[in-house]
Amino acid sequence: MKKVNLASAQKKIIIFLFTIILILANTISYADIEDKEQIDYNEIQSEILQTSANTADEPKLNARIGLIFDRNSKTIMFEKNGGKQVPMASTTKIMTSIVVLENANLSDVVTIEKKAAGTGGSRLGLKLNDKITVHDLLYGLMLESGNDAAVALAIHVGGSIQGFSDLMNEKAKEMGLKNSHFVTPHGLDEEGHYTTAYELACMADYALQIPKFKEIVSTKNYNVTINGVSRAISNTNELLGNLDGVYGVKTGFTNGANRCLVTACKRGNLDIITVVLGADTKKIRTTDSIKLIEYAYKNYEVIDIQSVVEKQFESWKQLNENRIYVNKGKTSDVTLKINKLKYGKMAVKHDEKDSITLSINSLYYLEAPVEENYVIGSIKVQLAGKTIEELEILVENKIDKKEVLDYIIEFLKLAP
């Protein structure tokens, strides 16, 4: 009887262990390993064209989160849950690259440690004691989405994953990102590791201003050298080379984040970043990204908003500058100016480009002395009734207060 119970118990243990192995295998297979699903771009674009006869309609996304970011003005053109804090999988590696590029020498040779060699998920294929440059690790990080490359870089730059995460969080704070927090350099699911679509777009925009980063993410194929041996790798970004104007940035996938894609695209002078997070399949991720891109280029154009504002302010000045009275001033001549817009150009909808207006408030009575660049008013720059920026109206010239002699001279001039 005891033998039968023992055999039964052993069988249950074996079944339990086998189940655990299957669960772990399934978890590993989805730990930021890119889908092998083939994408028919022509079919997707055809579907998008057929379902968007009215090009002014905002895109209907299947992904949980989507956003279009204008690189000219650093503003949001469209968003769906763009401020929601969520895990972001390997799009994390955008920030990883920023920290590495700003803190490491690209020619440094890194010897791979056990922790990096044992990292799971998508891999460059590094082994213990392999030797590879920081330069090639960055290509492995951004093209192959190598988690092992991410850990190797983190240890090299930050001393440890924790040390590197601290650098990532410090950089995020420096960039003014208030809804992002980093725990890992690769983006595998960890509690407390999150960002938003908007802040991810800000990271990508910042990173793309670094020439080496832009060069890396716009590369379709590259040969890395490990231990003196060259090996070909390819970019996981499915839109790069398949959609007009796309020049980066990064894919991602974990169970917690689902499929993610950050894309940079430029056609003419309209330069945008799109973000898709929380897509259930690679096809949805791709389709939603194309929807966002095509919507932007069908409905928006870049306006030199600085010129529009200056022209309208000049018209206001001609009517109002001479109306300003300076009490007890040596001169009544006031020269006004405004400070520059934060960003001189902006993506604006075709049907809103003529709706840029200025709402102006100004003082018309001043008391001398008036210092140079004295603020006498403000301007709300509005687009379709929405304030997009506020500017100050300044007195450009210094106006001194009259002295006794000035009054005497004035009196003599008025005397008959």
MOGISUL-V548169 format. One record per helix or strand. SS is the DSSP state (alpha for helix, beta for strand). FROM is the first residue (numbers start at 0). TO is the last residue. If there is no record, write none. Layout:
ss: <SS & SS>
from: <FROM & FROM>
to: <TO & TO>
//
This chain:
ss: <alpha & alpha & beta & beta & beta & alpha & beta & alpha & beta & alpha & alpha & alpha & beta & beta & alpha & alpha & beta & beta & beta & beta & beta & alpha & beta & alpha & beta & beta & beta & beta & alpha & beta & beta & beta & beta & beta & beta & beta & alpha>
from: <1 & 40 & 64 & 74 & 85 & 88 & 108 & 113 & 130 & 133 & 146 & 160 & 180 & 193 & 196 & 210 & 220 & 228 & 245 & 257 & 269 & 281 & 299 & 304 & 324 & 328 & 335 & 344 & 349 & 355 & 364 & 369 & 373 & 385 & 398 & 400 & 403>
to: <28 & 49 & 69 & 79 & 85 & 102 & 110 & 116 & 132 & 141 & 157 & 173 & 180 & 194 & 206 & 216 & 225 & 233 & 253 & 266 & 278 & 298 & 303 & 322 & 326 & 328 & 337 & 348 & 351 & 361 & 366 & 369 & 382 & 394 & 398 & 400 & 413>
//
